[in-house]
Amino acid sequence: MNNVLVASNRGPVSFTVSDDGELTLRRGGGGLVSGLSGVAKDDGVLWICAALSDGDRSAVRLAPGGRIDHAGYDTGPLRMLDIPPATFHRAYNAVANSTLWFVNHLLYDIPNAPLFGTKFEREWESYRDYNGAFALALAEEAGHEARVMVQDYHLTLTPAMLRAERPDLRVAHFSHTPWAPPEYFSLLPDEVAREVLEGILGADHAGFLTDRWAQSFMDCCEALLGAEADRVGRSVTHDGRTTRIGVHSLGVDGAALWERACEPDVESHMTALKEQVGDRRLIVRIDRTELSKNIVRGLVAYGEFLGAHPEWHGKVVHLAFAYPSRHDLPEYREYTASVQRCAQQIEDEYATEDWDPLILNVNDDYPRSLAAYRMADVLLVNPIRDGMNLVAKEGPVLSPRCALVLSREAGAAAELGPHALLVNPYDTSGTAAALHDALVMPEQERRARRDRLHAAATALPPQQWLAAQLDALA
Ligand code: G6P
């Protein structure tokens, strides 16, 4: 039986299966996994996640009781749940990623979406089943009065379900995303909105990355449930139970990241990048190709900057790394195509025989990303809305002189804002002007700002983030 458990949709590793049936293990991606992987493994926490692919399902079937670590992989205690593919698809793609993610990041094209009809009822049923599978596995694995940390929008119903099964447990829920204001959250069907809020309130502690998202959650509980929110003591009381609300920012482990970024594979990418761009200045962005990351407006802003500043032609290169994400969803495939179209327009308009103004790369390559961070003069992070954004924190750790152009709608702006150049993510002209300001920022100022960004980015490494949440359940 386990004393500390973590539950999340994506686990620390994933498997791919080759034609000859062999399984290969890779580390998982995304903010949640980057933050939790090291600490969970080191502290012997049991991690429960879903099998996401055929490779994962094959691995689960070969592992006794779904325990991947018992099948000889060096993962730390890890159980993967083999949820029926159709149920998983509806819960993950249709509800979590196409609905709850869209609501909390304000991503809907409102005249056309959302549309909640009978199809959605079926999808919601699957989301309940998927949350139920996690609640069941946690109830099976948790020791008496164990502490359980349920992660993110995929698992909003699990805390209440788990409490019904195992009232002895101490349960936390953590949202890695922003939280929508009530007017937008109530786009959801009333019953669904209520179930999501009451699901999270089934926890003893509900955590958020910034005060802004915690306040929005409390606003929703007041407006939609008629719950009582204590803004000063940070808690919500509903149906006779009180859930504490916590704000736990997540930063990076600066020393570990720096060590990784000094390995030979990163150094050789740096050499290759230097050959490619020469001594030109570098504006870097690194994202999943995710609607909320606002890559298209970022490229439009770079185009506007080039239009307004011919003196920079031939002297700057924009490295845009946009890795594939959620390609099961048509919106994401279309978005990837717009990113590529937009990049092509910039190429067509500005490229010369000896100058490539933009290098767009869509293949995931972690060491190459680390190399780009190290060489960045400017880091562009302009999401429409983001729970935190770890790229904004990793960049200043690895680059000795990068200036950060940062969206005011990223959670990270709460801590990094004073030392960054803040932009409105919809304002491409304002973003273009900030890119210029960042490029011409005097050396002394950019180094001083970078040092303050570095300090803020590493103030709360994942170890502390995890410890603070466990303490909150003590
Ligand atoms: C965000 C979410 C994580 C999620 C990640 C990647 O960071 O908060 O929970 O794992 O995006 O999402 P995906 O489902 O594409 O792995």
Residues whose N, C-alpha, C, O or C-beta is under 5 A from the ligand:
A	BS01	G6P	R10 G29 G30 G31 L32 D152 H176 T177 R326
